[in-house]
């Protein structure tokens, strides 16, 4: 047996039994003691249907207290939670269920049609588990840091998705790295508008238990609900992606957020600089971060003292983490490599991917970036999104950042298109919020971008393709129906 710690939920329930663990928008709350008791009851009911140590249990659910209860219940049994994206098709879900060797699937009541088509031996709704009886079974009082806790699949935009293994130690060190950077205040309350089936939402729910900090849990992002929570519910930290910030800025108008809001933790890839500048002008504390499923959420984050001075940077590696850039073609931009105890031990049953991605303890992220003279990371783009036009590297995020500075543009996505002369050329897909012509957009861009970076085509669309975390999916831009 490896290094152990006391079971984190049991420990927190002992330290602060009456402290709020989860708050919902309807005002209902769950204390740490209640969360522990409900999770242990759920664990004994899962044991009754055959879940035991090592069982791979799929969870297909939107954010809810019951979903969190189920995840904690698995930790009391030593079972492995496979968190599934609710927006996937049955075929996509079946691939992940088979690949992760899922024996039991737990769902909320919202996925009846999908359940009938899913290839898994046993499927139970949460309500069915609640109505079953408990089995007397020894629950875990300790957590082994090297044991697998969860598996979350990557998006699979290049080939088949890969199952990222997260140990208890990965989640533990992710929490420790974050708190050493952001600090912990007695009045902290962390808003989760991102899905728990993605690593950002999951990691924050684990931080809650380790820190003894309440989370304000939303089923999904809604700009009105999030705005109201930030203004009136005592939120101090919120996890967001760029499109959420853009919508919140528009909703905020000329108002400002309460001074109790000390951090909007921004992930999900490079952020448009005009948006960051607008946020800075309104004294909104945006802390950019960099992370991925493989790093158990953030691994590089701006610190409070640097947030306003290093606009556009993702910050420096968190205390337990390391970072280096593998330079390409004598350019300062190269592939981002990371190392640390929050980094996954590998992909489930995928030795080929493991050999490709891990090198002497370092993870090759597939992301492009550079480090400035002060050691701050700037993320440029995903390597797979890079456009090579006439031998020049063109980064879609740079073009997106420039065009997002146009008042009439709501959202913009850029991808490459094959070109006989240049190899590839950039193409922009734009969601308008006011009337604007292609010529006006190009005139604006010509003053701010080199000629080879200018979009060779501009298409106006109704919306951009995004995943469940509201991240732009550039690989699907070319499939859009144009206005």
Secondary structure, 3 states (H helix, E strand, C coil): CCCEEECHHHHHHHHCCCCEEEEECCCCEEEHHHHHHHHHHHHHHHHHCCCCCCCEEEEECCCCHHHHHHHHHHHHHCCEEEEECCCCCHHHHHHHHHHCCCCEEEECCCCHHHHCCCCCCEEEEHHHHHHCCCCCCCCCCEEECCCEEEEEECCCCCCCCCEEEEEHHHHHHHHHHHHHHHCCCCCCEEEECCCCCCHHHHHHHHHHHHHCCEEEECCCCCHHHHHHHHHHCCCCEEEEEHHHHHHHHHHHCCCCCCCCCCEEEEECCCCCHHHHHHHHHCCCCEEEEEEEHHHCEEEEECCCCCCCCCCCCCEEECCCCEEEEEEECCEEEEEEEEECCCCCCCECCCHHHHHHHEECCEEEEEEEEEECCCCCEEEEEEHHHCEEECCEEECHHHHHHHHCCCCCEEEEEEEEEEECCCEEEEEEEEEECCCCCHHHHHHHHHCCCCHHHCCCEEEEECCCCECCCCCECHHHHHHCCEC
